[in-house]
Amino acid sequence: MENRIRELRKNRGMNQEALASFIGVSQQTISKIERNTDSLSVDILIRLSDQFNVTTDYLLGLSDEKRNISTERRVRDKLEEYHDFVGEYEKLNEYNKKAVVEIIKALREIQGSEL
């Protein structure tokens, strides 16, 4: 567990003091957690999970899946929302699929220039 917390912290470019500040503990607490010399309360575990947007199971080493449940729900909702569109896209020949991609790119450029 301590390696995952340290890894996540470093991947975000955070030092122990910054992480401690974000979750409301001391830098010494983070140091002890990363060295596995202090027990981790459920409250701190949840705050770490929220901070890094990963599951508590991932932090505890019970799972290798990092995804947050709320993220998975949003992805599932989007998949359902676009299900019919994807079905129609799949029915197109390769030429028309490429045309759809080019149209989307052009629309993104136009939208970007309007901002």
Beta strands, then each sheet from edge to edge (+ up, - down):
end
